[in-house]
Amino acid sequence: MSQTVALGGGYAVATLIGLQADPAKAFDLSSLDVFGLFTKKDEPPAPSASTLPYKLDFDLGEADDAKALTRTLQDASLLYRLRQDAPPDGETLSRRMAADLNPLVDALWSQGYFNAEVELVVDGVALAVGAEPGAPLIRALEAHRNRDAVPITVRVRPGKVFGLRDIRISERDGSGFAAIADPLKVARLKAGDPATAASLRAAQAALVDSLRAQSHPFAKVVELRPVVDHAAGIMDVTYVLDPGPLAGFGEISVGRTDEIPPEVVRSFIYLEPGDPYSPKALSDTRKSIAKIPAVGSVRIREADKLDGTGNLPIFVEVTERPKRLVGFSARYSTVDGPAVKVYWEHRNLFGGAERLRLETSVFFAPRIDGTKLQRFGDFEQSDLGGRFAFSFMKPALGGSRNDWLLDGAATRERVGTNRYGGYTARYANVTTAIRHRFSDTFSVQAGLEVERGQTSDVLGQVDYTLVGIPLSVNYDSTDDLLDPKKGIRATASFTPYPTFLGSTVGIYQTKAAISAYYALDEDGRYVLAGRVGFGSISGASLDEIPATRRFYAGGGGSVRGYAYRSLSPLGPLWQLTGGRSLLEFSAEARIRITDTIGIVPFFDAGSAFESSFPDGKQKLQMAAGLGFRYYTGIGPIRVDVAAPLNPRKGDKPVALYVSIGQAF
C-alpha cells in the first residue's frame, strides 16, 4: 500500500521505497523544526524599554506526578501561551496574570484537585484567586523594565486527589425497564477512583455508546450532577440518561457524486431499511464503501429525527480520489535481493468506477547453477527477472453486488538458491472471474483461467497449457488491512485444470490460509496473531506439474529466515524440486512500546512436501526472530530480523526484511 499525493490534472503520485540491510540515513534538518528542536520557545524576548517580557516557572512543591500536572497547567495557562508576546507595561501584564488564575484552578479541578491552592508570585508579591492586582504588584513588574525578564512563579499546592464515593446512574423515563443492565460496569467507575474530568467524560461517552449500540440512536446524558465534599475530600456523582426511542435504519440515500454512479456506491452498502440501528454497522458501511478504488472519503450522516415508521434515515456522501495514479516501489531483502516496480492506475476508466492497473517490475533472479556474482562485470541479462501485469475491475455490474475481474500477466523468472538450485520459467496467464459480495466480510468468486508457459528445473523441461475454473471464498472480519488487532481473515480456493478443457496436464489445486488476531487489551497495544497456510496438488506426478505450480516455502511472507521459495523436497543432485503440498505456521506477539514504536517476537515453521498431502517423513524448517515496527498513518513500517532454527547447509545465519504492513 502506498501513500498518495494529489497533483494537478487529476493525477496522483505514489512512492514506496524499501530500505536495504544497511540503509543510508538522510535527514532534512529544516523539517525537524516542526517539532521545535531548533527553536527556543521557552526563552523570553530580550529586555527592552517598551515592553515587559517575562519567564514563567511552575512550583508544584511535592505533588505527585508533577511533570504531567505541569503540562496540564501549561495547556490551560494564557500566560504560558502568550509568553512570546511581551505586554507593554506592568498594568497590562498584571491583568493577564489575574485572568490566568481561574483557568489554572479549573485545570486542577479537572484532575481531581478540588482543594488546590494557586497563586502567582513576582519578587515576593503574590496574586491569589479572586484578588485584584494592586500597585505593589505593578511596581514589582515595572522594576524589571529594560533589565531582565519578569520572573513569574506559578505556585501550586494541589493537595490530594479527590475520590469518587457514591455513583448513581438512572434513566429519565422511569419506566422500570433498564436499557443498560449493569450501567456501573459500562461506565467503568467505582468508589475510590480519582474524580477527574476525563474519567467522568469517558463514563458519559461509554453510557451513550452502550445505548446507541442497543439501537437507541438519540441516547444522551440529560443531567450530570457532581457534588464535591471538600471537607471529606470526595465526590458523589449522578448521571441521568435518556435512552430515546428504539429505532432501525430508515431510507438510505446516496448523495450526488461527480462521476461515480450512485448505484455503485449503493451496492457496497449492506444495510437495508428496517435493520436494527447500530453504530458498528455504520462504521462497517464506511469501510465497505472505501474499498471502491475511486472513492476518496466517505461521510455518513444520520437524520435528526425518525421517519413515519420509527426508523432513522441515513445519508451517504462520498468524495472521489484523483483518477490517475503513477508510482513506483522498491524493496530489498538480504536473502531475496532487490526489486523495483513501476505502476499506473486509472480509478474510473469508463465512468462506472472501473479500475485499470498496469504494472511492470524488474527483480534480481538468483543464479541456480552454483555460480556467484563476484564483480559488476559478471552481471548478465539473464540475472534479471521481469513481470508485466494488468488488472481490471468493474464493480457492481448493473448495480448488483457482482464485480467483474480481469487479470493478466507475462513473467520471466528464476527462483532458487545457489546451493539448492531452483527453476526458470516463462509464462503468460489470463484470468477472468465474477465475484459476488454477500456482505462486507464474505464473498465468493468463480471464473476461467488460461496459462501457457515453459519451466525448467532438475526434473526437466515442461511445456504446458493450463485451462482451469478457479473457485474461491474469502472471509475477512479484521479491523484493519495493514495492522489488524482483532478478527479473522480466511481464504480458500479450488481450481481444477481438466484435460477436456484443453490442459496438457490434468491437475487439481487447493489452497487455504487462515489468520486470527486477538488483542489482549482494549487499546490493542498487545496483540497475539497466528497464521496457518495449506496447499495441495493432485492428479499428476511431480515431474509433470509445471515448476511454477508446485509449492515452495520460505521468504518474507512465509518462513522468514530462509531464502524466497527455497524450502521444498530435494531431487537429483540435491536440487529443489518443489512439492505437491504445503504447510506453514506463523505466530507473533505484537507489542507496542509507545504510540509509534513496537516490537514483535515471532516464530515461523513450514515446508513443501513431495506428496499431495503433508506427511511426517519430511521435517518442517523453523525460524524465530524479532521484528521492529514504526507505526505511521498509512500503516506500520516493518523490519524483521529472522534466524533459521534448524538451518540446512548453505542457509544464511540471519535475514532482514523491510516492508510496509504486518507480515500477515
C-alpha positions as CSV (number, residue, x, y, z in Angstrom):
1,M,0.0,0.0,0.0
2,S,1.4,3.4,-0.9
3,Q,0.7,6.9,0.2
4,T,-0.7,9.2,-2.5
5,V,-0.3,12.9,-3.0
6,A,-2.8,14.6,-5.3
7,L,-1.3,16.7,-8.1
8,G,-2.9,18.9,-10.7
9,G,-4.7,17.4,-13.6
10,G,-6.3,14.6,-11.6
11,Y,-3.1,12.7,-11.1
12,A,-1.5,11.3,-8.0
13,V,2.0,10.0,-7.5
14,A,2.8,7.2,-5.1
15,T,6.2,6.1,-4.0
16,L,7.3,3.4,-1.6
17,I,11.0,2.6,-1.0
18,G,12.1,-0.4,0.9
19,L,15.3,0.0,2.9
20,Q,18.2,-2.2,2.5
21,A,20.2,-4.0,5.2
22,D,22.5,-1.0,5.9
23,P,20.3,1.9,4.8
24,A,21.8,5.3,4.3
25,K,20.4,7.7,6.8
26,A,19.4,11.1,5.4
27,F,17.5,13.8,7.3
28,D,16.1,17.1,6.3
29,L,17.1,19.3,9.2
30,S,14.6,22.0,8.3
31,S,11.7,19.6,8.7
32,L,12.8,18.9,12.3
33,D,11.9,22.5,13.2
34,V,8.3,21.3,13.1
35,F,9.0,19.6,16.4
36,G,10.7,22.7,17.9
37,L,14.1,21.1,18.0
38,F,15.9,24.1,16.7
39,T,13.8,26.8,18.3
40,K,14.0,28.4,21.8
41,K,10.3,28.9,22.6
42,D,10.9,28.9,26.3
43,E,13.4,31.7,26.1
44,P,11.6,35.1,26.7
45,P,12.1,38.0,24.4
46,A,15.0,40.3,25.0
47,P,14.6,43.1,27.6
48,S,13.6,46.4,26.2
49,A,12.4,49.8,27.3
50,S,9.0,49.5,25.6
51,T,7.9,46.0,26.7
52,L,7.9,43.8,29.7
53,P,9.0,40.2,28.7
54,Y,8.5,37.6,31.3
55,K,9.5,34.0,32.1
56,L,7.2,31.5,33.7
57,D,8.1,28.9,36.3
58,F,5.8,26.3,37.8
59,D,6.4,25.4,41.5
60,L,4.3,22.3,42.5
61,G,6.0,21.5,45.7
62,E,6.0,17.8,46.4
63,A,3.0,17.0,44.2
64,D,2.7,13.5,42.8
65,D,3.3,13.3,39.0
66,A,4.4,17.0,39.0
67,K,5.6,16.7,35.4
68,A,2.2,15.6,34.0
69,L,0.4,18.2,36.1
70,T,2.8,20.9,34.9
71,R,1.8,20.1,31.3
72,T,-1.9,20.3,32.2
73,L,-1.3,23.7,33.7
74,Q,0.7,24.9,30.8
75,D,-2.1,23.9,28.4
76,A,-4.6,25.9,30.5
77,S,-2.4,29.0,31.0
78,L,-2.9,32.1,29.0
79,L,0.4,33.4,30.4
80,Y,2.2,30.4,29.0
81,R,0.6,30.5,25.6
82,L,1.4,34.3,25.2
83,R,4.9,34.1,26.7
84,Q,6.5,35.3,23.4
85,D,4.1,38.2,23.2
86,A,5.5,40.7,25.8
87,P,3.0,43.2,27.1
88,P,3.8,46.9,27.1
89,D,3.6,47.7,30.8
90,G,3.1,46.3,34.3
91,E,-0.7,47.0,34.4
92,T,-1.3,45.0,31.2
93,L,0.8,42.1,32.5
94,S,-0.9,42.2,35.9
95,R,-4.3,41.9,34.2
96,R,-3.0,39.0,32.1
97,M,-1.9,37.3,35.4
98,A,-5.3,37.9,37.0
99,A,-7.1,36.4,34.0
100,D,-4.9,33.3,34.3
101,L,-5.9,32.2,37.8
102,N,-9.4,30.8,37.2
103,P,-8.3,28.7,34.2
104,L,-5.5,27.2,36.3
105,V,-7.9,26.3,39.1
106,D,-10.3,24.7,36.5
107,A,-7.4,22.7,35.2
108,L,-6.5,21.4,38.7
109,W,-10.2,20.6,39.4
110,S,-10.3,18.6,36.1
111,Q,-7.6,16.4,37.6
112,G,-9.5,15.9,40.9
113,Y,-7.6,18.5,42.9
114,F,-10.6,20.3,44.4
115,N,-8.7,21.8,47.4
116,A,-5.8,23.1,45.3
117,E,-4.3,26.5,46.2
118,V,-2.9,28.6,43.4
119,E,-1.1,32.0,43.4
120,L,1.2,33.9,41.1
121,V,4.3,35.4,42.7
122,V,6.7,38.1,41.5
123,D,9.6,39.0,43.8
124,G,7.6,38.0,46.9
125,V,4.4,39.8,45.8
126,A,1.6,37.3,45.4
127,L,-1.6,37.4,43.4
128,A,-4.3,35.0,44.6
129,V,-7.6,33.8,43.2
130,G,-10.3,36.5,43.4
131,A,-7.8,39.3,44.2
132,E,-7.3,42.4,42.1
133,P,-3.8,43.3,41.1
134,G,-2.6,46.3,43.1
135,A,0.1,48.9,43.0
136,P,2.7,46.7,44.8
137,L,2.5,44.0,42.1
138,I,2.6,46.6,39.3
139,R,5.7,48.2,40.8
140,A,7.4,44.8,41.1
141,L,6.7,44.1,37.5
142,E,7.9,47.5,36.3
143,A,11.1,47.1,38.3
144,H,12.3,44.7,35.6
145,R,11.8,47.0,32.7
146,N,14.8,47.1,30.3
147,R,16.7,44.9,32.8
148,D,15.6,41.3,32.5
149,A,12.5,39.1,32.1
150,V,10.0,39.4,34.8
151,P,10.2,36.1,36.9
152,I,6.6,34.9,37.5
153,T,6.2,31.8,39.6
154,V,3.0,29.8,39.4
155,R,2.9,28.4,43.0
156,V,0.6,25.5,43.3
157,R,-0.2,23.4,46.3
158,P,-2.6,20.8,44.8
159,G,-3.4,18.8,47.9
160,K,-4.8,15.3,47.4
161,V,-6.8,13.9,44.5
162,F,-10.5,13.6,45.4
163,G,-12.0,10.2,45.0
164,L,-15.5,9.0,43.9
165,R,-17.8,7.8,46.6
166,D,-21.5,7.4,45.6
167,I,-22.1,6.8,41.9
168,R,-25.7,6.8,40.7
169,I,-26.9,6.1,37.2
170,S,-30.6,6.3,36.4
171,E,-32.9,6.6,33.4
172,R,-35.2,9.6,33.0
173,D,-38.3,7.8,31.7
174,G,-38.7,5.9,34.9
175,S,-40.4,3.0,33.0
176,G,-38.7,0.4,35.2
177,F,-37.1,-1.1,32.1
178,A,-33.3,-0.7,32.3
179,A,-31.8,-0.2,28.8
180,I,-28.3,-0.9,30.4
181,A,-28.4,-3.9,32.6
182,D,-25.2,-3.0,34.5
183,P,-24.5,0.7,34.0
184,L,-21.7,0.9,36.5
185,K,-19.8,-1.8,34.6
186,V,-20.3,0.1,31.4
187,A,-19.3,3.4,32.9
188,R,-16.2,1.7,34.4
189,L,-16.5,3.9,37.5
190,K,-16.2,2.6,41.1
191,A,-15.9,4.1,44.5
192,G,-12.3,5.2,45.2
193,D,-11.5,6.1,41.6
194,P,-9.9,9.5,41.1
195,A,-12.7,12.1,40.4
196,T,-11.1,13.5,37.3
197,A,-13.0,15.3,34.5
198,A,-11.5,12.8,32.0
199,S,-12.9,9.8,33.8
200,L,-16.4,11.4,34.2
201,R,-16.5,12.3,30.5
202,A,-15.3,8.8,29.5
203,A,-18.1,7.3,31.6
204,Q,-20.6,9.6,29.9
205,A,-19.4,8.6,26.5
206,A,-19.4,4.9,27.4
207,L,-23.0,5.1,28.6
208,V,-24.2,6.8,25.5
209,D,-22.3,4.4,23.2
210,S,-23.8,1.4,25.0
211,L,-27.3,2.8,24.5
212,R,-26.6,3.6,20.8
213,A,-25.3,0.1,20.3
214,Q,-28.7,-1.2,21.5
215,S,-30.5,0.7,18.7
216,H,-31.1,3.9,20.6
217,P,-29.7,6.5,18.2
218,F,-30.8,9.5,20.2
219,A,-29.5,8.4,23.5
220,K,-27.9,11.1,25.7
221,V,-27.0,12.1,29.2
222,V,-29.5,14.8,30.1
223,E,-28.0,15.5,33.5
224,L,-24.7,15.1,35.2
225,R,-24.7,16.1,38.9
226,P,-21.3,16.1,40.6
227,V,-21.3,17.0,44.3
228,V,-18.0,17.8,45.9
229,D,-17.4,17.4,49.7
230,H,-14.3,19.5,50.3
231,A,-14.0,18.5,53.9
232,A,-14.1,14.8,53.2
233,G,-12.1,15.0,50.0
234,I,-14.7,13.0,48.0
235,M,-17.2,13.5,45.1
236,D,-20.6,12.0,44.6
237,V,-21.9,11.9,41.0
238,T,-25.3,11.2,39.4
239,Y,-25.9,10.5,35.7
240,V,-29.4,10.8,34.3
241,L,-29.8,9.0,31.0
242,D,-32.4,9.5,28.3
243,P,-32.2,6.4,26.1
244,G,-34.6,7.7,23.5
245,P,-36.7,5.5,21.2
246,L,-35.7,2.2,19.8
247,A,-35.1,2.5,16.0
248,G,-34.0,0.8,12.9
249,F,-32.4,2.1,9.8
250,G,-34.7,4.0,7.5
251,E,-34.2,5.0,3.9
252,I,-30.6,5.0,2.8
253,S,-29.8,7.9,0.4
254,V,-26.6,8.2,-1.6
255,G,-25.7,11.8,-2.4
256,R,-24.6,13.1,-5.8
257,T,-21.1,12.3,-6.9
258,D,-19.0,13.9,-9.6
259,E,-18.8,10.7,-11.8
260,I,-19.2,7.6,-9.6
261,P,-22.7,6.2,-10.3
262,P,-24.8,6.2,-7.0
263,E,-25.8,2.6,-7.7
264,V,-22.2,1.5,-7.5
265,V,-21.9,3.1,-4.1
266,R,-25.2,1.6,-3.0
267,S,-24.0,-1.9,-4.0
268,F,-21.3,-1.7,-1.3
269,I,-23.9,-0.7,1.4
270,Y,-25.2,-3.9,3.0
271,L,-27.7,-2.1,5.3
272,E,-31.4,-2.4,4.5
273,P,-34.3,-0.3,5.8
274,G,-35.7,-1.9,8.9
275,D,-32.3,-3.4,10.1
276,P,-31.7,-2.5,13.8
277,Y,-29.8,0.7,14.2
278,S,-26.1,0.1,15.1
279,P,-23.1,2.4,15.1
280,K,-20.9,-0.6,14.2
281,A,-23.0,-1.2,11.1
282,L,-22.4,2.4,10.0
283,S,-18.6,2.0,10.7
284,D,-18.6,-1.2,8.6
285,T,-20.5,0.5,5.8
286,R,-18.0,3.3,5.8
287,K,-15.1,0.8,5.4
288,S,-17.0,-1.1,2.8
289,I,-17.6,1.9,0.5
290,A,-14.0,3.0,1.0
291,K,-13.0,-0.3,-0.8
292,I,-14.1,1.2,-4.1
293,P,-10.8,2.4,-5.6
294,A,-12.4,5.6,-7.0
295,V,-13.7,6.7,-3.6
296,G,-11.5,9.0,-1.6
297,S,-13.6,9.6,1.6
298,V,-16.9,8.6,3.0
299,R,-19.3,10.6,5.2
300,I,-22.4,9.1,6.7
301,R,-24.9,11.5,8.2
302,E,-27.8,10.5,10.4
303,A,-31.2,12.3,10.2
304,D,-32.1,14.4,13.3
305,K,-35.4,12.7,13.7
306,L,-37.2,9.4,12.9
307,D,-39.3,8.9,9.9
308,G,-43.0,8.0,10.0
309,T,-42.2,4.3,10.6
310,G,-40.0,5.0,13.5
311,N,-36.8,4.4,11.6
312,L,-33.7,6.7,11.2
313,P,-32.9,7.8,7.6
314,I,-29.2,7.7,6.6
315,F,-27.4,9.9,4.1
316,V,-24.2,8.8,2.5
317,E,-21.8,11.2,0.8
318,V,-18.5,10.3,-0.9
319,T,-15.7,12.3,-2.4
320,E,-13.6,11.0,-5.3
321,R,-9.9,10.3,-5.5
322,P,-7.7,11.6,-8.3
323,K,-8.5,9.4,-11.3
324,R,-4.9,8.6,-12.3
325,L,-2.1,7.2,-10.2
326,V,1.5,6.8,-11.2
327,G,4.0,5.4,-8.8
328,F,6.9,3.1,-8.1
329,S,8.1,0.9,-5.2
330,A,11.4,-0.7,-4.3
331,R,12.2,-3.4,-1.8
332,Y,15.3,-5.2,-0.6
333,S,16.0,-8.4,1.4
334,T,19.3,-9.7,2.3
335,V,18.4,-13.2,1.0
336,D,15.9,-12.3,-1.8
337,G,17.8,-9.4,-3.3
338,P,16.4,-6.1,-4.8
339,A,13.2,-5.5,-6.8
340,V,11.7,-2.4,-8.4
341,K,8.1,-1.9,-9.5
342,V,6.5,0.8,-11.6
343,Y,2.8,1.1,-12.0
344,W,0.0,3.2,-13.5
345,E,-3.7,3.1,-12.4
346,H,-6.9,4.7,-13.6
347,R,-9.7,4.6,-11.0
348,N,-12.7,5.5,-13.1
349,L,-11.8,4.4,-16.6
350,F,-15.3,4.4,-18.3
351,G,-17.3,6.4,-15.7
352,G,-18.5,3.4,-13.8
353,A,-15.8,3.3,-11.1
354,E,-13.8,0.8,-13.2
355,R,-10.2,0.4,-12.1
356,L,-7.4,-0.5,-14.6
357,R,-3.9,-1.0,-13.2
358,L,-0.8,-1.7,-15.3
359,E,2.5,-2.5,-13.6
360,T,5.9,-3.8,-14.6
361,S,8.6,-5.0,-12.3
362,V,12.2,-5.9,-12.5
363,F,13.9,-8.1,-9.9
364,F,17.1,-10.0,-9.3
365,A,17.0,-13.6,-10.4
366,P,19.4,-15.6,-8.3
367,R,21.7,-18.0,-10.2
368,I,20.8,-21.6,-9.6
369,D,23.8,-23.2,-11.3
370,G,26.1,-22.6,-8.3
371,T,28.0,-19.6,-9.8
372,K,28.0,-16.3,-8.0
373,L,28.4,-12.7,-9.0
374,Q,31.9,-11.6,-7.9
375,R,32.0,-8.2,-9.6
376,F,29.8,-6.0,-11.7
377,G,31.3,-7.3,-15.0
378,D,30.0,-10.7,-14.2
379,F,26.4,-9.5,-14.5
380,E,24.3,-10.9,-17.3
381,Q,20.9,-10.1,-18.7
382,S,19.6,-13.4,-17.5
383,D,20.4,-12.3,-13.9
384,L,17.2,-10.2,-14.1
385,G,13.6,-11.3,-14.0
386,G,10.7,-9.3,-15.1
387,R,6.9,-9.2,-15.0
388,F,4.3,-7.2,-16.8
389,A,0.7,-7.4,-15.4
390,F,-2.6,-5.8,-15.8
391,S,-5.7,-5.8,-13.6
392,F,-9.2,-4.6,-14.4
393,M,-12.2,-4.5,-12.2
394,K,-15.7,-3.3,-13.0
395,P,-17.7,-3.1,-9.7
396,A,-21.4,-3.5,-9.2
397,L,-22.5,-5.0,-12.5
398,G,-25.9,-3.4,-13.2
399,G,-26.0,-2.1,-9.7
400,S,-25.7,-5.6,-8.3
401,R,-23.2,-7.0,-5.8
402,N,-21.3,-8.7,-8.6
403,D,-17.9,-7.5,-9.7
404,W,-16.2,-8.4,-12.9
405,L,-12.4,-9.1,-12.6
406,L,-9.9,-9.5,-15.4
407,D,-6.2,-10.1,-14.7
408,G,-3.3,-11.0,-16.8
409,A,0.5,-11.3,-16.5
410,A,3.6,-12.2,-18.5
411,T,6.5,-13.3,-16.4
412,R,10.1,-14.4,-16.8
413,E,11.6,-15.5,-13.5
414,R,14.4,-17.6,-12.0
415,V,13.7,-18.8,-8.5
416,G,16.0,-20.7,-6.1
417,T,19.4,-20.5,-4.4
418,N,23.0,-21.0,-5.5
419,R,23.4,-24.2,-3.4
420,Y,20.0,-25.9,-3.9
421,G,19.2,-24.8,-7.4
422,G,15.6,-23.9,-8.4
423,Y,13.8,-23.3,-11.7
424,T,13.5,-20.9,-14.6
425,A,10.1,-20.1,-16.1
426,R,8.4,-18.1,-18.8
427,Y,4.7,-18.0,-18.8
428,A,1.6,-15.9,-19.6
429,N,-1.7,-16.0,-17.7
430,V,-5.1,-14.5,-18.1
431,T,-8.0,-14.9,-15.6
432,T,-11.5,-13.6,-15.7
433,A,-14.0,-14.0,-12.8
434,I,-17.2,-12.9,-11.3
435,R,-17.1,-12.0,-7.6
436,H,-20.3,-11.9,-5.6
437,R,-20.2,-10.0,-2.3
438,F,-22.7,-11.3,0.3
439,S,-21.5,-8.8,2.9
440,D,-18.6,-6.5,3.6
441,T,-16.8,-9.5,5.1
442,F,-17.8,-12.5,2.9
443,S,-17.5,-13.1,-0.8
444,V,-17.3,-15.9,-3.3
445,Q,-15.7,-15.9,-6.8
446,A,-15.7,-18.1,-9.9
447,G,-14.1,-17.7,-13.2
448,L,-11.9,-19.1,-16.1
449,E,-8.1,-19.2,-16.2
450,V,-5.8,-19.8,-19.1
451,E,-2.0,-20.1,-18.7
452,R,0.7,-21.1,-21.2
453,G,4.4,-21.4,-20.4
454,Q,7.6,-23.3,-20.0
455,T,9.5,-24.3,-16.9
456,S,12.9,-25.9,-16.5
457,D,14.5,-27.4,-13.4
458,V,16.4,-30.5,-12.3
459,L,13.4,-32.7,-13.2
460,G,13.4,-31.5,-16.8
461,Q,11.6,-29.1,-19.0
462,V,7.8,-28.8,-19.0
463,D,5.9,-27.0,-21.9
464,Y,2.4,-26.7,-20.7
465,T,-1.1,-25.2,-21.2
466,L,-3.5,-25.0,-18.3
467,V,-7.2,-24.2,-18.6
468,G,-9.0,-24.1,-15.3
469,I,-12.1,-23.0,-13.4
470,P,-10.9,-21.2,-10.2
471,L,-13.4,-21.2,-7.4
472,S,-12.7,-19.3,-4.1
473,V,-14.2,-17.9,-1.0
474,N,-13.0,-15.0,1.1
475,Y,-13.8,-14.0,4.7
476,D,-12.3,-11.0,6.4
477,S,-13.6,-9.6,9.7
478,T,-10.4,-7.9,10.7
479,D,-10.5,-4.2,11.8
480,D,-7.5,-3.0,9.7
481,L,-6.0,-4.1,6.4
482,L,-2.3,-3.5,7.3
483,D,-2.4,-3.7,11.0
484,P,-5.3,-5.9,12.3
485,K,-5.8,-6.1,16.0
486,K,-8.9,-8.4,16.1
487,G,-10.9,-10.6,13.8
488,I,-10.3,-13.5,11.3
489,R,-9.0,-13.5,7.8
490,A,-9.6,-16.6,5.8
491,T,-9.3,-17.6,2.1
492,A,-9.8,-20.9,0.3
493,S,-9.6,-21.8,-3.3
494,F,-10.0,-24.9,-5.5
495,T,-9.1,-24.9,-9.2
496,P,-9.5,-27.9,-11.4
497,Y,-7.4,-28.0,-14.7
498,P,-9.0,-30.9,-16.5
499,T,-7.6,-32.1,-19.8
500,F,-11.0,-32.0,-21.5
501,L,-10.9,-28.2,-21.3
502,G,-7.5,-28.1,-23.1
503,S,-5.0,-28.5,-20.3
504,T,-1.9,-30.5,-21.3
505,V,-1.7,-31.9,-17.7
506,G,-4.8,-32.6,-15.6
507,I,-4.2,-31.3,-12.1
508,Y,-6.4,-30.1,-9.2
509,Q,-5.0,-27.4,-7.0
510,T,-6.3,-26.4,-3.5
511,K,-5.1,-23.5,-1.3
512,A,-6.2,-22.3,2.0
513,A,-5.0,-19.8,4.6
514,I,-6.4,-18.5,7.9
515,S,-5.1,-15.8,10.2
516,A,-6.5,-14.8,13.6
517,Y,-5.9,-11.7,15.7
518,Y,-6.7,-11.2,19.3
519,A,-6.0,-8.0,21.3
520,L,-5.2,-8.6,25.0
521,D,-6.2,-5.1,26.0
522,E,-8.8,-2.6,24.9
523,D,-6.3,-0.3,23.1
524,G,-4.8,-3.1,21.1
525,R,-1.2,-2.5,22.4
526,Y,-0.7,-6.2,22.9
527,V,-1.9,-8.4,20.1
528,L,-1.5,-12.1,19.5
529,A,-1.5,-13.1,15.8
530,G,-1.4,-16.5,14.2
531,R,-1.5,-17.9,10.7
532,V,-1.8,-21.3,9.1
533,G,-1.3,-22.0,5.4
534,F,-2.1,-25.1,3.4
535,G,-1.8,-26.2,-0.2
536,S,-2.2,-29.4,-2.3
537,I,-2.0,-30.5,-5.9
538,S,-3.3,-33.9,-7.1
539,G,-3.8,-35.5,-10.5
540,A,-0.3,-35.8,-11.8
541,S,3.2,-36.8,-10.8
542,L,5.7,-34.1,-9.6
543,D,7.7,-34.0,-12.9
544,E,4.6,-33.4,-14.9
545,I,3.5,-30.4,-12.9
546,P,5.0,-27.1,-14.1
547,A,7.5,-25.8,-11.6
548,T,5.6,-22.6,-11.1
549,R,2.6,-24.5,-9.8
550,R,4.5,-26.6,-7.3
551,F,4.7,-25.4,-3.7
552,Y,7.7,-23.8,-2.1
553,A,8.1,-22.2,1.3
554,G,10.4,-19.5,2.6
555,G,10.7,-15.8,2.4
556,G,9.3,-12.7,4.0
557,G,5.6,-13.8,3.7
558,S,6.3,-17.4,4.5
559,V,9.0,-18.8,6.7
560,R,11.3,-15.9,7.4
561,G,15.0,-16.6,7.7
562,Y,15.1,-18.7,4.6
563,A,15.5,-17.6,1.0
564,Y,12.4,-16.9,-1.0
565,R,10.8,-20.2,-2.1
566,S,13.8,-22.2,-1.1
567,L,12.1,-24.8,1.2
568,S,10.9,-27.9,-0.7
569,P,11.8,-31.5,-1.3
570,L,15.2,-32.1,-2.9
571,G,15.6,-34.2,-6.0
572,P,18.6,-35.3,-8.1
573,L,21.9,-33.6,-7.2
574,W,20.2,-32.3,-4.1
575,Q,18.3,-29.7,-6.1
576,L,15.0,-28.1,-5.2
577,T,12.0,-29.7,-7.0
578,G,9.1,-28.1,-5.3
579,G,6.3,-30.1,-3.7
580,R,2.7,-31.2,-4.2
581,S,1.7,-29.9,-0.8
582,L,2.5,-27.1,1.6
583,L,2.1,-26.5,5.3
584,E,3.1,-23.2,7.0
585,F,2.7,-21.8,10.6
586,S,3.4,-18.4,12.0
587,A,2.9,-16.9,15.4
588,E,3.6,-13.3,16.6
589,A,3.2,-11.2,19.7
590,R,2.8,-7.6,18.6
591,I,3.7,-5.3,21.4
592,R,3.5,-1.5,21.3
593,I,6.1,0.1,23.5
594,T,5.0,3.6,22.6
595,D,2.4,5.1,20.2
596,T,4.8,4.8,17.3
597,I,7.3,2.1,18.3
598,G,6.7,-1.6,18.7
599,I,8.5,-4.9,18.9
600,V,7.3,-8.3,17.5
601,P,8.9,-11.6,18.6
602,F,7.8,-14.3,16.1
603,F,8.1,-17.9,15.2
604,D,7.7,-19.4,11.7
605,A,7.7,-23.0,10.5
606,G,6.8,-24.7,7.3
607,S,7.9,-26.6,4.2
608,A,6.7,-28.1,1.0
609,F,6.2,-31.9,0.6
610,E,6.6,-34.3,-2.2
611,S,3.2,-36.0,-1.6
612,S,-0.2,-34.4,-2.3
613,F,-0.8,-34.0,1.5
614,P,1.8,-33.1,4.1
615,D,3.3,-36.1,5.9
616,G,5.7,-36.8,8.7
617,K,8.5,-38.0,6.5
618,Q,9.9,-34.5,5.9
619,K,10.6,-32.2,8.8
620,L,9.5,-28.6,9.0
621,Q,12.0,-25.9,8.7
622,M,11.7,-23.5,11.6
623,A,12.8,-19.9,12.3
624,A,12.5,-17.3,15.0
625,G,13.2,-13.6,15.2
626,L,12.4,-10.2,16.4
627,G,10.6,-7.5,14.5
628,F,10.5,-3.8,14.9
629,R,7.5,-1.6,13.9
630,Y,7.3,2.1,13.3
631,Y,3.6,3.0,13.2
632,T,2.6,5.6,10.7
633,G,-0.7,7.0,9.3
634,I,-0.6,4.6,6.3
635,G,0.4,1.5,8.3
636,P,3.3,0.1,10.2
637,I,6.8,0.0,8.7
638,R,8.1,-3.5,9.3
639,V,11.7,-4.5,9.9
640,D,12.1,-8.2,10.7
641,V,15.3,-10.0,11.6
642,A,15.0,-13.8,11.4
643,A,17.3,-16.7,12.0
644,P,16.8,-20.3,11.0
645,L,16.5,-22.7,14.0
646,N,17.4,-25.8,12.1
647,P,19.3,-24.5,9.1
648,R,20.4,-26.5,6.2
649,K,24.0,-26.3,4.9
650,G,24.2,-23.1,2.9
651,D,21.4,-21.2,4.6
652,K,22.4,-17.8,5.9
653,P,22.5,-17.3,9.7
654,V,20.2,-14.3,9.6
655,A,17.9,-12.5,7.2
656,L,16.5,-9.0,7.2
657,Y,13.1,-7.9,5.8
658,V,11.7,-4.4,5.3
659,S,8.2,-3.5,4.1
660,I,5.0,-1.7,5.0
661,G,2.3,-3.6,6.8
662,Q,2.4,-6.6,9.1
663,A,3.8,-9.9,7.9
664,F,0.3,-11.3,7.8
